[in-house]
Amino acid sequence: MHFIENIEVLVSKVLSVFMVVVILAAIWDLAVFLIKELFDVPYGTFNTTLFKIFGLFLNILIALEILENITAYLRKHVVQVELVIVTSLIAVARKIIILDLGKVTGIDIIGLGVAVLALSISYLIIRFSNSR
């Protein structure tokens, strides 16, 4: 059993390093995008660019949350459900923020609403059970 735990720790550390590389690449991508788009955007199209910027910011935030999940697992050897739910909420919120309402159906919006509701209720249940 000790061998398997060592493998889990090694895999988690490798995933952490890879996630840091992904985060740095995403920050670089955001910086390049900001510089390029802020100075080259024709008048009237900044609204579309703004949604892309929000999406890139939230991608980095989601990656940071995933890194937090991995490092929390390394510290405690337990998956922290609260962190996973918060990460999922951020991912769904990102989807809602960058959603193009002209290209989605009503059922898609209902599905996202149900996902937000379910994740929010799950978060409250976990939060209240942890406080006791």
CORNORVEN-V651636 format. One record per residue. N is the residue number from 1. RES is the residue in one small letter. PSI is psi in radians with two decimals (none if undefined). Layout:
N,RES,PSI ; N,RES,PSI
//
This chain:
1,m,-0.58 ; 2,h,-0.63 ; 3,f,-0.75 ; 4,i,-0.69 ; 5,e,-0.69 ; 6,n,-0.69 ; 7,i,-0.76 ; 8,e,-0.76 ; 9,v,-0.76 ; 10,l,-0.81 ; 11,v,-0.73 ; 12,s,-0.70 ; 13,k,-0.72 ; 14,v,-0.76 ; 15,l,-0.67 ; 16,s,-0.78 ; 17,v,-0.80 ; 18,f,-0.68 ; 19,m,-0.65 ; 20,v,-0.73 ; 21,v,-0.75 ; 22,v,-0.75 ; 23,i,-0.78 ; 24,l,-0.70 ; 25,a,-0.68 ; 26,a,-0.67 ; 27,i,-0.74 ; 28,w,-0.79 ; 29,d,-0.73 ; 30,l,-0.76 ; 31,a,-0.80 ; 32,v,-0.77 ; 33,f,-0.78 ; 34,l,-0.84 ; 35,i,-0.79 ; 36,k,-0.83 ; 37,e,-0.64 ; 38,l,-0.47 ; 39,f,-0.23 ; 40,d,-0.03 ; 41,v,2.20 ; 42,p,2.73 ; 43,y,2.36 ; 44,g,-0.16 ; 45,t,0.15 ; 46,f,-0.48 ; 47,n,-0.76 ; 48,t,-0.72 ; 49,t,-0.66 ; 50,l,-0.71 ; 51,f,-0.66 ; 52,k,-0.70 ; 53,i,-0.80 ; 54,f,-0.74 ; 55,g,-0.74 ; 56,l,-0.72 ; 57,f,-0.80 ; 58,l,-0.54 ; 59,n,-0.75 ; 60,i,-0.73 ; 61,l,-0.73 ; 62,i,-0.73 ; 63,a,-0.68 ; 64,l,-0.69 ; 65,e,-0.69 ; 66,i,-0.71 ; 67,l,-0.70 ; 68,e,-0.71 ; 69,n,-0.76 ; 70,i,-0.80 ; 71,t,-0.59 ; 72,a,-0.66 ; 73,y,-0.69 ; 74,l,-0.65 ; 75,r,-0.78 ; 76,k,-0.17 ; 77,h,0.56 ; 78,v,2.39 ; 79,v,2.14 ; 80,q,1.87 ; 81,v,-0.64 ; 82,e,-0.76 ; 83,l,-0.68 ; 84,v,-0.72 ; 85,i,-0.73 ; 86,v,-0.73 ; 87,t,-0.73 ; 88,s,-0.71 ; 89,l,-0.73 ; 90,i,-0.71 ; 91,a,-0.73 ; 92,v,-0.68 ; 93,a,-0.69 ; 94,r,-0.78 ; 95,k,-0.73 ; 96,i,-0.74 ; 97,i,-0.72 ; 98,i,0.15 ; 99,l,2.30 ; 100,d,1.81 ; 101,l,-0.33 ; 102,g,-0.27 ; 103,k,0.03 ; 104,v,2.75 ; 105,t,2.97 ; 106,g,-0.63 ; 107,i,-0.56 ; 108,d,-0.77 ; 109,i,-0.71 ; 110,i,-0.75 ; 111,g,-0.75 ; 112,l,-0.69 ; 113,g,-0.75 ; 114,v,-0.70 ; 115,a,-0.77 ; 116,v,-0.77 ; 117,l,-0.83 ; 118,a,-0.76 ; 119,l,-0.66 ; 120,s,-0.76 ; 121,i,-0.74 ; 122,s,-0.75 ; 123,y,-0.78 ; 124,l,-0.73 ; 125,i,-0.82 ; 126,i,-0.75 ; 127,r,-0.81 ; 128,f,-0.63 ; 129,s,-0.53 ; 130,n,-0.50 ; 131,s,-0.27 ; 132,r,none
//
